[in-house]
């Protein structure tokens, strides 16, 4: 006997309603499993989004070499001696690092007093090359950035961050073309810059590196060497960086294994490490979430076994009047599927709602923002629910299909 689809689902609902407490408790275990899976995946995405935002502030394929101090004696050089990188080192980097597509040195002037009329403030000032803009991902909102002619001619021009502009200029007062005094020297503002999610950089003032060295008694010194490596693989980049550092060690007399003499910050390598880390975190989350769901599936399967046992006489009657085994199997599987799908979607909706609320309530932090779930997660959760429902009902359904109708009719 094959029931029409609507009648069969009405019958399933009646069966579940007769055992509503047992059904509710079983459904809660599945719902909780999906809820925790969504929350954990959302939290993992929040960590990933936060780390991605942090790395996106500067070029993710950038390498920085910062002058430091000796951490171990070498060739008569004492511990603590300052390493002074210079423009010859910049030219060495420019010539040797053929994989680099953007290169810049940086001379840190410090934070001198910057004056515009009656307004004054202390802001970081950095001497840079033109390609520093691409490495730092500075966005010009008005005017221009430092160019090659500025560097060659040692022009007294400045690119000002918008936060510094707001502090030194009245609202609506044009900044580009105006003059400001940086320390004891006057500079003309040629551009305004901003950086996404980088308030400190928006308070910084950039000037040509040659001008900075000349005006602020820097000689040929360069505090930082930086470059980007395009699509070069991390392993090849590391080899080139090691070769460059070996030449710098020979020039400035420090041990090659002294990591504090010239400190290397390879953003490309760090980015790849974080990517691998978050892939591992997502895999771990899926394992934990699926384990929780599996516990719920086992509960549903046990309940279906009890249900089959309680309905042994009913199933025997169905088989006696001609119901094929496939119909019996489908009836049990559909009942299990109904429990897992409804309860699972309740958990899915609750998880998404919780993450949405968290996005509105929790402020973004440097390494955690937008704890969301995407369409792929929703589709994956749906697939898990369908598979879980089928698995939960399959084995009890096989047991129901094997029931002997004559023996079943004798059951009281």
C-alpha positions as CSV (number, residue, x, y, z in Angstrom):
1,X,0.0,0.0,0.0
2,X,1.5,3.3,-1.1
3,X,0.2,6.5,0.5
4,X,0.0,9.7,-1.6
5,X,2.9,12.0,-0.7
6,X,0.8,14.5,1.3
7,X,-0.9,11.8,3.3
8,X,2.4,10.2,4.1
9,X,3.8,13.4,5.5
10,X,0.7,14.0,7.5
11,X,1.1,10.6,9.0
12,X,4.8,11.3,9.8
13,X,3.8,14.5,11.6
14,X,1.1,12.6,13.6
15,X,3.7,10.0,14.6
16,X,6.2,12.6,15.7
17,X,3.5,14.6,17.6
18,X,2.4,11.5,19.6
19,X,6.0,11.3,20.9
20,X,6.6,15.1,21.0
21,X,8.9,15.2,24.1
22,X,11.2,12.5,22.7
23,X,11.1,14.1,19.3
24,X,11.9,17.5,20.7
25,X,14.9,16.3,22.8
26,X,16.3,14.4,19.8
27,X,15.8,17.4,17.5
28,X,17.7,19.6,20.0
29,X,20.8,17.5,19.7
30,X,20.8,17.9,15.9
31,X,19.9,21.6,16.1
32,X,22.7,22.2,18.6
33,X,25.3,20.5,16.3
34,X,24.4,22.7,13.3
35,X,24.3,25.8,15.5
36,X,27.8,25.1,16.9
37,X,29.1,24.4,13.4
38,X,27.8,27.7,12.1
39,X,29.1,29.6,15.1
40,X,32.6,28.1,14.9
41,X,32.8,28.6,11.2
42,X,31.7,32.2,11.6
43,X,34.3,32.8,14.3
44,X,36.9,31.2,12.1
45,X,35.9,33.6,9.3
46,X,36.1,36.5,11.8
47,X,39.7,35.6,12.6
48,X,40.5,35.2,8.9
49,X,38.9,38.5,7.9
50,X,40.7,40.3,10.7
51,X,44.1,38.9,9.7
52,X,43.4,39.7,6.1
53,X,42.5,43.3,6.9
54,X,45.7,43.6,8.9
55,X,47.8,42.3,6.0
56,X,45.9,44.3,3.4
57,X,47.1,47.6,5.0
58,X,50.4,47.2,3.2
59,X,51.3,45.1,0.2
60,X,51.1,41.4,1.2
61,X,54.1,40.6,-1.0
62,X,56.4,43.1,0.6
63,X,59.7,42.5,2.3
64,X,61.1,45.0,4.9
65,X,64.7,45.1,6.1
66,X,65.1,47.3,9.3
67,X,68.4,48.4,10.6
68,X,69.0,47.2,14.1
69,X,71.7,46.5,16.6
70,X,74.2,43.6,16.9
71,X,73.0,40.9,19.2
72,X,76.3,39.1,19.2
73,X,79.9,40.2,18.8
74,X,81.5,39.8,15.4
75,X,84.9,40.8,14.0
76,X,85.6,43.0,17.0
77,X,82.2,44.7,16.8
78,X,80.6,44.8,20.2
79,X,77.1,43.8,21.2
80,X,74.6,46.6,20.8
81,X,76.4,48.4,18.0
82,X,74.0,50.2,15.7
83,X,73.9,49.0,12.1
84,X,73.6,52.0,9.7
85,X,72.2,51.1,6.3
86,X,72.8,53.7,3.6
87,X,72.0,54.7,0.1
88,X,74.6,52.3,-1.3
89,X,72.7,49.5,0.3
90,X,69.5,50.8,-1.3
91,X,71.3,50.8,-4.7
92,X,72.6,47.3,-3.9
93,X,69.0,46.1,-3.2
94,X,67.8,47.9,-6.4
95,X,70.4,46.1,-8.5
96,X,70.4,42.7,-6.9
97,X,66.7,42.1,-6.2
98,X,65.6,41.5,-9.8
99,X,62.4,39.9,-8.6
100,X,61.3,43.2,-7.0
101,X,58.8,45.3,-8.9
102,X,58.7,48.2,-6.3
103,X,61.6,49.4,-4.2
104,X,62.0,52.1,-1.7
105,X,64.3,53.2,1.1
106,X,63.0,55.1,4.1
107,X,64.6,57.6,6.4
108,X,62.7,58.2,9.6
109,X,63.0,61.9,10.6
110,X,61.0,61.3,13.8
111,X,58.1,63.3,15.0
112,X,59.1,67.0,14.8
113,X,56.8,69.9,15.4
114,X,54.8,70.8,12.3
115,X,53.4,74.3,12.1
116,X,50.8,76.0,9.9
117,X,50.0,79.5,11.1
118,X,48.7,79.4,14.7
119,X,48.2,75.6,14.5
120,X,50.9,73.2,15.4
121,X,51.3,69.5,16.1
122,X,53.8,66.7,16.3
123,X,53.6,64.2,13.5
124,X,55.7,61.3,12.1
125,X,57.8,62.4,9.1
126,X,59.4,59.9,6.8
127,X,61.7,60.4,3.8
128,X,60.8,57.9,1.0
129,X,61.1,57.1,-2.6
130,X,58.1,57.3,-5.0
131,X,57.4,53.6,-5.0
132,X,56.9,53.7,-1.3
133,X,53.3,54.6,-2.1
134,X,52.6,51.1,-3.6
135,X,54.4,49.3,-0.8
136,X,52.4,51.1,1.9
137,X,49.2,51.2,-0.3
138,X,48.8,54.9,0.3
139,X,45.7,56.4,-1.5
140,X,46.1,59.9,-2.8
141,X,42.8,61.8,-2.3
142,X,44.1,65.1,-3.6
143,X,47.2,66.3,-5.4
144,X,50.1,63.8,-6.0
145,X,52.7,61.6,-4.2
146,X,56.4,62.2,-4.1
147,X,57.9,61.7,-7.6
148,X,61.4,61.0,-9.1
149,X,62.1,64.7,-9.8
150,X,61.4,65.5,-6.1
151,X,64.0,63.0,-5.1
152,X,66.6,64.0,-7.7
153,X,66.3,67.7,-7.1
154,X,65.8,67.4,-3.3
155,X,62.6,69.4,-3.4
156,X,61.0,70.5,-0.2
157,X,57.6,69.0,-0.9
158,X,55.4,67.0,1.4
159,X,52.5,64.5,1.1
160,X,50.3,64.9,4.2
161,X,48.0,62.3,5.8
162,X,44.4,63.5,6.1
163,X,44.5,63.3,9.9
164,X,47.5,65.7,10.0
165,X,45.7,67.9,7.5
166,X,42.6,68.1,9.7
167,X,44.8,69.1,12.7
168,X,46.8,71.8,10.8
169,X,44.2,73.3,8.6
170,X,40.8,74.9,9.2
171,X,37.8,73.1,7.8
172,X,37.4,73.9,4.1
173,X,40.9,75.5,3.9
174,X,42.9,74.1,1.0
175,X,46.0,72.2,2.0
176,X,47.5,71.3,-1.4
177,X,49.7,74.2,-2.4
178,X,50.0,75.6,1.1
179,X,53.3,75.7,3.0
180,X,54.0,74.1,6.4
181,X,57.1,74.3,8.6
182,X,58.5,70.9,9.5
183,X,61.0,71.4,12.3
184,X,63.0,74.4,11.0
185,X,62.3,74.0,7.3
186,X,59.4,75.0,5.1
187,X,57.7,72.5,2.8
188,X,55.0,72.9,0.2
189,X,52.1,70.4,0.5
190,X,51.7,68.6,-2.9
191,X,49.3,65.9,-1.9
192,X,46.9,64.4,0.7
193,X,46.9,60.7,1.4
194,X,44.9,58.2,3.4
195,X,45.2,54.5,4.1
196,X,42.3,52.1,4.8
197,X,42.1,51.0,8.5
198,X,45.4,52.7,9.3
199,X,44.8,55.8,11.4
200,X,48.5,56.2,12.4
201,X,49.5,56.3,8.7
202,X,47.0,59.1,8.1
203,X,48.8,61.3,10.6
204,X,52.2,60.7,8.8
205,X,53.9,63.2,6.5
206,X,56.0,61.9,3.6
207,X,58.9,63.9,2.0
208,X,61.6,62.9,-0.6
209,X,64.2,60.8,1.0
210,X,67.1,62.9,-0.3
211,X,65.5,66.0,1.1
212,X,65.0,64.4,4.5
213,X,68.7,63.3,4.6
214,X,69.9,66.8,3.6
215,X,67.6,68.9,5.8
216,X,67.7,66.7,8.9
217,X,71.4,65.7,8.9
218,X,70.9,62.2,7.8
219,X,73.9,62.0,5.4
220,X,73.4,58.9,3.3
221,X,71.6,56.9,6.1
222,X,68.6,54.8,5.3
223,X,66.7,53.2,8.2
224,X,64.6,50.8,6.2
225,X,64.9,49.0,2.9
226,X,61.7,47.7,1.4
227,X,60.4,46.1,-1.8
228,X,57.6,44.0,-3.2
229,X,58.2,40.7,-5.1
230,X,55.2,40.4,-7.4
231,X,54.1,36.8,-7.9
232,X,57.5,35.3,-6.9
233,X,57.0,32.1,-4.8
234,X,57.9,32.5,-1.1
235,X,60.7,30.0,-1.3
236,X,62.4,31.9,-4.1
237,X,61.9,35.2,-2.3
238,X,63.5,33.8,0.8
239,X,66.5,32.7,-1.1
240,X,67.0,36.2,-2.7
241,X,66.5,37.8,0.7
242,X,69.2,35.6,2.2
243,X,71.6,36.5,-0.5
244,X,70.9,40.2,0.1
245,X,71.3,39.9,3.8
246,X,74.6,38.0,3.2
247,X,76.0,41.0,1.3
248,X,74.7,43.4,3.9
249,X,76.4,41.3,6.6
250,X,79.7,41.5,4.7
251,X,79.4,45.3,4.2
252,X,78.4,46.1,7.8
253,X,80.4,43.4,9.7
254,X,77.7,41.4,11.5
255,X,77.1,37.7,11.8
256,X,74.8,36.3,9.2
257,X,72.7,34.5,11.8
258,X,72.4,37.7,13.9
259,X,68.6,38.3,13.4
260,X,68.7,41.6,15.3
261,X,71.4,43.3,13.2
262,X,69.1,43.6,10.2
263,X,65.6,42.5,11.0
264,X,63.7,41.0,8.1
265,X,60.0,41.2,7.9
266,X,58.7,39.1,5.1
267,X,55.0,39.8,4.8
268,X,54.6,37.3,1.9
269,X,55.9,34.5,4.1
270,X,53.7,35.6,7.0
271,X,50.7,35.9,4.8
272,X,51.2,32.3,3.5
273,X,51.7,31.0,7.1
274,X,48.4,32.7,8.2
275,X,46.6,31.3,5.2
276,X,47.8,27.8,6.0
277,X,46.9,28.3,9.6
278,X,43.3,29.4,8.9
279,X,42.9,26.5,6.5
280,X,43.9,24.2,9.3
281,X,41.5,26.0,11.7
282,X,38.6,25.6,9.2
283,X,39.3,21.9,8.8
284,X,39.4,21.5,12.6
285,X,36.2,23.3,13.0
286,X,34.5,21.1,10.4
287,X,35.7,18.0,12.3
288,X,34.4,19.3,15.6
289,X,31.1,20.4,14.1
290,X,30.6,17.1,12.2
291,X,31.4,15.2,15.4
292,X,28.7,17.2,17.2
293,X,26.3,16.5,14.4
294,X,27.2,12.8,14.4
295,X,26.2,12.6,18.1
296,X,22.8,14.0,17.1
297,X,22.5,11.6,14.2
298,X,23.2,8.7,16.5
299,X,20.4,10.0,18.8
300,X,18.0,10.2,15.9
301,X,18.9,6.7,14.7
302,X,18.3,5.3,18.2
303,X,14.9,7.0,18.3
304,X,14.0,5.6,14.9
305,X,15.0,2.1,16.1
306,X,12.6,2.5,19.1
307,X,10.0,3.9,16.8
308,X,10.3,0.9,14.4
309,X,10.0,-1.5,17.4
310,X,6.9,0.3,18.7
311,X,5.3,0.2,15.3
312,X,6.2,-3.5,14.5
313,X,2.5,-4.5,14.3
314,X,1.6,-1.6,12.1
315,X,4.5,-2.3,9.7
316,X,3.5,-6.0,9.6
317,X,0.0,-5.0,8.6
318,X,1.3,-2.8,5.8
319,X,3.5,-5.6,4.5
320,X,0.6,-8.1,4.8
321,X,-1.6,-6.0,2.6
322,X,1.1,-5.6,-0.1
323,X,3.4,-2.7,0.8
324,X,6.8,-3.4,-0.8
325,X,10.0,-3.1,1.3
326,X,11.0,0.1,-0.5
327,X,7.9,1.8,0.8
328,X,8.6,0.8,4.3
329,X,12.2,2.0,4.0
330,X,11.1,5.3,2.5
331,X,8.6,5.8,5.4
332,X,11.2,5.4,8.1
333,X,13.9,7.5,6.2
334,X,11.4,10.3,5.6
335,X,10.6,10.4,9.3
336,X,14.3,10.6,10.2
337,X,14.8,13.2,7.5
338,X,11.9,15.3,8.8
339,X,13.5,15.5,12.3
340,X,17.0,16.3,11.1
341,X,16.0,18.8,8.4
342,X,13.6,20.8,10.6
343,X,15.8,20.8,13.6
344,X,18.9,21.4,11.6
345,X,17.5,24.4,9.8
346,X,16.4,25.8,13.1
347,X,20.0,25.5,14.3
348,X,21.2,27.0,11.1
349,X,18.9,30.1,11.3
350,X,19.8,30.5,15.0
351,X,23.5,30.4,14.2
352,X,23.3,32.9,11.4
353,X,21.1,35.2,13.5
354,X,23.6,35.0,16.3
355,X,26.5,35.9,14.0
356,X,24.5,38.8,12.5
357,X,23.9,40.2,16.0
358,X,27.5,39.8,16.9
359,X,28.6,41.8,13.8
360,X,26.3,44.7,15.0
361,X,27.2,44.5,18.6
362,X,30.9,43.6,18.7
363,X,33.3,46.3,17.5
364,X,36.0,45.2,14.9
365,X,39.3,44.4,16.5
366,X,42.7,44.2,14.8
367,X,42.4,40.5,14.3
368,X,38.7,39.8,14.4
369,X,36.0,41.3,12.2
370,X,32.9,40.3,10.3
371,X,32.2,36.8,11.8
372,X,29.9,35.8,9.0
373,X,29.0,32.7,7.0
374,X,28.8,32.6,3.2
375,X,26.5,30.8,0.8
376,X,29.0,27.9,0.6
377,X,28.7,27.2,4.3
378,X,24.8,27.3,4.1
379,X,24.9,24.8,1.1
380,X,27.4,22.6,2.9
381,X,25.2,22.6,6.1
382,X,22.2,21.7,4.0
383,X,24.1,18.8,2.4
384,X,25.2,17.6,5.9
385,X,21.6,17.7,7.1
386,X,20.3,15.6,4.1
387,X,23.1,13.1,4.5
388,X,22.6,13.0,8.3
389,X,18.8,12.4,7.9
390,X,19.3,9.6,5.4
391,X,22.0,7.9,7.5
392,X,20.0,8.3,10.7
393,X,16.9,6.5,9.1
394,X,18.6,4.0,6.8
395,X,19.6,1.3,9.3
396,X,16.3,1.4,11.3
397,X,14.5,1.3,7.9
398,X,16.4,-1.8,6.9
399,X,15.3,-3.4,10.1
400,X,11.7,-2.4,9.5
401,X,11.8,-3.8,5.9
402,X,13.0,-7.2,7.2
403,X,10.1,-7.6,9.7
404,X,8.1,-10.8,9.1
405,X,4.5,-9.8,8.7
406,X,3.1,-13.0,10.3
407,X,5.4,-12.6,13.3
408,X,4.6,-8.9,13.5
409,X,0.8,-9.5,13.6
410,X,1.3,-11.6,16.7
411,X,3.0,-8.7,18.5
412,X,0.7,-7.2,21.2
